[in-house]
Amino acid sequence: MDDNKVAVLLEDLMSQFRTFGEGLQPLNDKVDRVETKVDNLDTKLDAHIEENRHNFEKNCQEHQQLMQMVKELDTEVIQIKRIK
């Protein structure tokens, strides 16, 4: 094959690859948008997890306080019954 035919063939292949690459650009843009949305959802999920962890700890503390109050009331009721 002579150099001219090879050059024409290479130019044709380069053109096809360029067209193919340009056709992939919308797909790349969509993937980028999806990645951005996933990153945003991940950030929101992390925030919710942290908030729920904080609420859980707060509820545990309140539960312990309530249990202590119930014990104290129970003790007071027993003392009152003894007095009567």
C-alpha positions as CSV (number, residue, x, y, z in Angstrom):
1,M,0.0,0.0,0.0
2,D,1.4,3.3,-0.9
3,D,1.9,6.2,1.5
4,N,-1.1,8.2,0.1
5,K,-3.5,5.4,0.7
6,V,-2.2,4.8,4.2
7,A,-2.5,8.6,4.9
8,V,-6.1,8.6,3.6
9,L,-7.0,5.5,5.7
10,L,-5.4,7.0,8.8
11,E,-7.3,10.3,8.3
12,D,-10.6,8.4,7.9
13,L,-9.9,6.4,11.1
14,M,-9.0,9.6,13.0
15,S,-12.2,11.3,11.8
16,Q,-14.3,8.3,12.9
17,F,-12.7,8.2,16.3
18,R,-13.2,12.0,16.7
19,T,-16.9,11.6,15.9
20,F,-17.1,8.7,18.3
21,G,-15.5,10.7,21.0
22,E,-17.8,13.6,20.4
23,G,-20.7,11.3,20.7
24,L,-19.5,10.1,24.1
25,Q,-19.5,13.6,25.5
26,P,-23.3,13.7,26.4
27,L,-22.8,10.4,28.2
28,N,-19.9,11.8,30.1
29,D,-22.0,14.8,31.0
30,K,-24.8,12.6,32.3
31,V,-22.3,10.5,34.4
32,D,-20.9,13.7,35.9
33,R,-24.4,14.8,36.9
34,V,-25.2,11.5,38.4
35,E,-21.9,11.5,40.3
36,T,-22.7,15.0,41.7
37,K,-26.2,13.8,42.8
38,V,-24.7,10.8,44.5
39,D,-22.1,12.9,46.3
40,N,-24.9,15.3,47.4
41,L,-27.0,12.4,48.6
42,D,-24.0,10.9,50.4
43,T,-23.4,14.2,52.2
44,K,-27.1,14.4,53.2
45,L,-27.0,10.8,54.4
46,D,-24.0,11.5,56.5
47,A,-25.7,14.5,58.1
48,H,-28.8,12.4,58.9
49,I,-26.7,9.6,60.4
50,E,-24.9,12.1,62.6
51,E,-28.2,13.8,63.6
52,N,-29.8,10.4,64.4
53,R,-26.7,9.3,66.4
54,H,-27.0,12.6,68.4
55,N,-30.7,12.0,69.0
56,F,-30.1,8.4,70.0
57,E,-27.5,9.5,72.6
58,K,-29.8,12.2,73.9
59,N,-32.7,9.7,74.2
60,C,-30.5,7.3,76.0
61,Q,-29.6,9.9,78.5
62,E,-33.2,11.0,79.0
63,H,-34.2,7.3,79.4
64,Q,-31.5,6.9,82.2
65,Q,-32.8,10.0,83.9
66,L,-36.4,8.8,83.8
67,M,-35.4,5.4,85.1
68,Q,-33.6,7.1,88.0
69,M,-36.6,9.3,88.7
70,V,-38.9,6.2,88.7
71,K,-36.5,4.5,91.2
72,E,-36.5,7.5,93.4
73,L,-40.3,7.8,93.3
74,D,-40.6,4.1,94.1
75,T,-38.3,4.6,97.1
76,E,-40.4,7.6,98.2
77,V,-43.6,5.6,97.9
78,I,-42.2,2.8,99.9
79,Q,-41.1,5.3,102.6
80,I,-44.6,6.9,102.7
81,K,-46.2,3.5,103.0
82,R,-44.0,2.7,106.0
83,I,-44.9,6.0,107.6
84,K,-48.6,5.2,107.4
